[in-house]
Protein backbone atom coordinates (compact mmCIF):
# COMPACT_ATOMS: atom_id res chain seq x y z
CA UNK A 1 0.00 0.00 0.00
CA UNK A 2 1.16 3.50 -0.65
CA UNK A 3 -0.20 7.01 -0.33
CA UNK A 4 -1.03 8.56 -3.69
CA UNK A 5 0.11 12.03 -2.68
CA UNK A 6 2.71 13.38 -0.29
CA UNK A 7 1.40 15.15 2.77
CA UNK A 8 2.61 16.84 5.95
CA UNK A 9 1.29 15.09 9.06
CA UNK A 10 0.14 17.73 11.52
CA UNK A 11 1.18 15.83 14.64
CA UNK A 12 4.75 15.03 13.52
CA UNK A 13 7.01 17.57 11.83
CA UNK A 14 7.17 19.69 8.68
CA UNK A 15 8.62 16.93 6.52
CA UNK A 16 6.50 15.81 3.58
CA UNK A 17 5.81 12.08 3.66
CA UNK A 18 4.46 9.48 1.28
CA UNK A 19 4.03 6.31 3.38
CA UNK A 20 4.52 2.90 1.80
CA UNK A 21 4.15 -0.51 3.45
CA UNK A 22 3.58 -4.16 2.56
CA UNK A 23 3.18 -7.37 4.52
CA UNK A 24 3.45 -11.03 3.50
CA UNK A 25 2.34 -13.85 5.82
CA UNK A 26 2.27 -17.62 5.40
CA UNK A 27 0.89 -20.23 7.80
CA UNK A 28 0.86 -24.00 7.75
CA UNK A 29 -0.78 -26.53 10.03
CA UNK A 30 1.49 -29.63 10.12
CA UNK A 31 -0.50 -31.22 12.96
CA UNK A 32 -4.14 -30.90 13.96
CA UNK A 33 -3.43 -28.58 16.92
CA UNK A 34 -0.16 -26.97 15.76
CA UNK A 35 0.18 -23.89 13.52
CA UNK A 36 3.47 -22.40 12.29
CA UNK A 37 3.39 -18.97 10.67
CA UNK A 38 6.04 -16.69 9.13
CA UNK A 39 5.87 -13.00 8.37
CA UNK A 40 7.94 -10.53 6.32
CA UNK A 41 7.13 -6.84 6.02
CA UNK A 42 8.70 -3.58 4.95
CA UNK A 43 7.67 0.04 5.34
CA UNK A 44 8.79 3.57 4.57
CA UNK A 45 6.53 5.42 6.95
CA UNK A 46 8.27 7.06 9.89
CA UNK A 47 12.06 7.29 10.31
CA UNK A 48 11.94 5.70 13.77
CA UNK A 49 9.96 2.68 12.53
CA UNK A 50 11.83 -0.42 11.30
CA UNK A 51 12.58 -0.61 7.59
CA UNK A 52 12.18 -4.42 7.56
CA UNK A 53 10.68 -6.94 10.00
CA UNK A 54 10.45 -10.70 9.82
CA UNK A 55 9.59 -13.44 12.24
CA UNK A 56 7.90 -16.67 13.12
CA UNK A 57 5.02 -17.68 15.39
CA UNK A 58 4.17 -21.14 16.69
CA UNK A 59 0.71 -21.81 18.13
CA UNK A 60 -0.52 -24.90 19.90
CA UNK A 61 -4.16 -25.51 20.80
CA UNK A 62 -4.09 -26.82 24.36
CA UNK A 63 -7.80 -27.64 24.19
CA UNK A 64 -10.87 -26.40 22.29
CA UNK A 65 -10.88 -23.14 24.28
CA UNK A 66 -7.18 -22.34 24.88
CA UNK A 67 -4.19 -21.67 22.60
CA UNK A 68 -0.56 -21.02 23.55
CA UNK A 69 1.52 -18.95 21.09
CA UNK A 70 5.25 -18.15 21.02
CA UNK A 71 6.29 -15.32 18.71
CA UNK A 72 9.69 -14.01 17.52
CA UNK A 73 10.13 -10.81 15.46
CA UNK A 74 13.39 -9.31 14.18
CA UNK A 75 13.36 -5.64 13.11
CA UNK A 76 16.01 -3.87 11.01
CA UNK A 77 16.37 -0.10 11.11
CA UNK A 78 18.14 2.23 8.69
CA UNK A 79 21.21 4.22 9.65
CA UNK A 80 22.70 4.01 13.12
CA UNK A 81 19.57 2.74 14.89
CA UNK A 82 20.21 -0.75 16.30
CA UNK A 83 18.28 -3.81 15.15
CA UNK A 84 15.94 -5.37 17.70
CA UNK A 85 14.44 -8.72 18.54
CA UNK A 86 11.06 -9.14 20.19
CA UNK A 87 9.90 -12.38 21.83
CA UNK A 88 6.40 -12.90 23.13
CA UNK A 89 4.34 -15.68 24.64
CA UNK A 90 0.55 -15.47 24.73
CA UNK A 91 -2.16 -17.63 26.24
CA UNK A 92 -5.50 -17.10 24.52
CA UNK A 93 -8.67 -18.38 26.14
CA UNK A 94 -12.18 -18.38 24.69
CA UNK A 95 -15.16 -18.28 27.00
Short mmCIF file of the C-alpha atoms (twelve columns), coordinates in Angstrom:
data_MODEL
# 
_entry.id   MODEL 
# 
loop_
_atom_site.group_PDB 
_atom_site.id 
_atom_site.type_symbol 
_atom_site.label_atom_id 
_atom_site.label_alt_id 
_atom_site.label_comp_id 
_atom_site.label_asym_id 
_atom_site.label_seq_id 
_atom_site.Cartn_x 
_atom_site.Cartn_y 
_atom_site.Cartn_z 
_atom_site.pdbx_PDB_model_num 
ATOM 1  C CA . UNK A 1  0.000   0.000   0.000  1 
ATOM 2  C CA . UNK A 2  1.159   3.505   -0.647 1 
ATOM 3  C CA . UNK A 3  -0.199  7.007   -0.325 1 
ATOM 4  C CA . UNK A 4  -1.032  8.561   -3.692 1 
ATOM 5  C CA . UNK A 5  0.114   12.035  -2.680 1 
ATOM 6  C CA . UNK A 6  2.708   13.375  -0.291 1 
ATOM 7  C CA . UNK A 7  1.396   15.153  2.775  1 
ATOM 8  C CA . UNK A 8  2.610   16.844  5.945  1 
ATOM 9  C CA . UNK A 9  1.293   15.087  9.063  1 
ATOM 10 C CA . UNK A 10 0.139   17.728  11.515 1 
ATOM 11 C CA . UNK A 11 1.178   15.829  14.638 1 
ATOM 12 C CA . UNK A 12 4.748   15.032  13.518 1 
ATOM 13 C CA . UNK A 13 7.010   17.569  11.828 1 
ATOM 14 C CA . UNK A 14 7.174   19.690  8.683  1 
ATOM 15 C CA . UNK A 15 8.618   16.925  6.516  1 
ATOM 16 C CA . UNK A 16 6.500   15.809  3.579  1 
ATOM 17 C CA . UNK A 17 5.807   12.080  3.660  1 
ATOM 18 C CA . UNK A 18 4.464   9.477   1.280  1 
ATOM 19 C CA . UNK A 19 4.026   6.306   3.376  1 
ATOM 20 C CA . UNK A 20 4.523   2.898   1.801  1 
ATOM 21 C CA . UNK A 21 4.148   -0.509  3.451  1 
ATOM 22 C CA . UNK A 22 3.584   -4.159  2.557  1 
ATOM 23 C CA . UNK A 23 3.184   -7.374  4.518  1 
ATOM 24 C CA . UNK A 24 3.451   -11.034 3.500  1 
ATOM 25 C CA . UNK A 25 2.342   -13.854 5.818  1 
ATOM 26 C CA . UNK A 26 2.273   -17.620 5.396  1 
ATOM 27 C CA . UNK A 27 0.888   -20.226 7.799  1 
ATOM 28 C CA . UNK A 28 0.863   -23.999 7.747  1 
ATOM 29 C CA . UNK A 29 -0.780  -26.529 10.035 1 
ATOM 30 C CA . UNK A 30 1.488   -29.626 10.122 1 
ATOM 31 C CA . UNK A 31 -0.505  -31.223 12.958 1 
ATOM 32 C CA . UNK A 32 -4.136  -30.902 13.962 1 
ATOM 33 C CA . UNK A 33 -3.426  -28.582 16.924 1 
ATOM 34 C CA . UNK A 34 -0.155  -26.973 15.757 1 
ATOM 35 C CA . UNK A 35 0.179   -23.890 13.525 1 
ATOM 36 C CA . UNK A 36 3.465   -22.399 12.289 1 
ATOM 37 C CA . UNK A 37 3.393   -18.968 10.665 1 
ATOM 38 C CA . UNK A 38 6.038   -16.693 9.131  1 
ATOM 39 C CA . UNK A 39 5.874   -12.996 8.367  1 
ATOM 40 C CA . UNK A 40 7.938   -10.525 6.324  1 
ATOM 41 C CA . UNK A 41 7.127   -6.839  6.023  1 
ATOM 42 C CA . UNK A 42 8.696   -3.577  4.954  1 
ATOM 43 C CA . UNK A 43 7.668   0.042   5.338  1 
ATOM 44 C CA . UNK A 44 8.790   3.573   4.574  1 
ATOM 45 C CA . UNK A 45 6.529   5.418   6.954  1 
ATOM 46 C CA . UNK A 46 8.268   7.058   9.888  1 
ATOM 47 C CA . UNK A 47 12.059  7.285   10.309 1 
ATOM 48 C CA . UNK A 48 11.939  5.704   13.771 1 
ATOM 49 C CA . UNK A 49 9.956   2.682   12.533 1 
ATOM 50 C CA . UNK A 50 11.831  -0.419  11.304 1 
ATOM 51 C CA . UNK A 51 12.583  -0.614  7.588  1 
ATOM 52 C CA . UNK A 52 12.181  -4.422  7.563  1 
ATOM 53 C CA . UNK A 53 10.684  -6.941  9.995  1 
ATOM 54 C CA . UNK A 54 10.454  -10.698 9.821  1 
ATOM 55 C CA . UNK A 55 9.595   -13.438 12.235 1 
ATOM 56 C CA . UNK A 56 7.896   -16.670 13.121 1 
ATOM 57 C CA . UNK A 57 5.017   -17.684 15.385 1 
ATOM 58 C CA . UNK A 58 4.168   -21.140 16.687 1 
ATOM 59 C CA . UNK A 59 0.709   -21.813 18.127 1 
ATOM 60 C CA . UNK A 60 -0.515  -24.903 19.898 1 
ATOM 61 C CA . UNK A 61 -4.162  -25.513 20.799 1 
ATOM 62 C CA . UNK A 62 -4.089  -26.818 24.361 1 
ATOM 63 C CA . UNK A 63 -7.800  -27.644 24.186 1 
ATOM 64 C CA . UNK A 64 -10.868 -26.401 22.290 1 
ATOM 65 C CA . UNK A 65 -10.875 -23.143 24.277 1 
ATOM 66 C CA . UNK A 66 -7.177  -22.336 24.883 1 
ATOM 67 C CA . UNK A 67 -4.188  -21.668 22.601 1 
ATOM 68 C CA . UNK A 68 -0.562  -21.019 23.548 1 
ATOM 69 C CA . UNK A 69 1.518   -18.945 21.093 1 
ATOM 70 C CA . UNK A 70 5.249   -18.148 21.019 1 
ATOM 71 C CA . UNK A 71 6.290   -15.318 18.708 1 
ATOM 72 C CA . UNK A 72 9.691   -14.007 17.517 1 
ATOM 73 C CA . UNK A 73 10.127  -10.812 15.464 1 
ATOM 74 C CA . UNK A 74 13.394  -9.309  14.179 1 
ATOM 75 C CA . UNK A 75 13.361  -5.635  13.113 1 
ATOM 76 C CA . UNK A 76 16.012  -3.873  11.010 1 
ATOM 77 C CA . UNK A 77 16.373  -0.099  11.108 1 
ATOM 78 C CA . UNK A 78 18.138  2.230   8.689  1 
ATOM 79 C CA . UNK A 79 21.205  4.221   9.648  1 
ATOM 80 C CA . UNK A 80 22.700  4.007   13.117 1 
ATOM 81 C CA . UNK A 81 19.570  2.740   14.886 1 
ATOM 82 C CA . UNK A 82 20.206  -0.748  16.295 1 
ATOM 83 C CA . UNK A 83 18.276  -3.809  15.154 1 
ATOM 84 C CA . UNK A 84 15.935  -5.368  17.698 1 
ATOM 85 C CA . UNK A 85 14.437  -8.722  18.544 1 
ATOM 86 C CA . UNK A 86 11.059  -9.143  20.189 1 
ATOM 87 C CA . UNK A 87 9.904   -12.375 21.827 1 
ATOM 88 C CA . UNK A 88 6.404   -12.902 23.127 1 
ATOM 89 C CA . UNK A 89 4.336   -15.678 24.636 1 
ATOM 90 C CA . UNK A 90 0.545   -15.467 24.732 1 
ATOM 91 C CA . UNK A 91 -2.160  -17.625 26.240 1 
ATOM 92 C CA . UNK A 92 -5.502  -17.097 24.521 1 
ATOM 93 C CA . UNK A 93 -8.674  -18.376 26.136 1 
ATOM 94 C CA . UNK A 94 -12.178 -18.378 24.691 1 
ATOM 95 C CA . UNK A 95 -15.162 -18.283 27.000 1 
# 
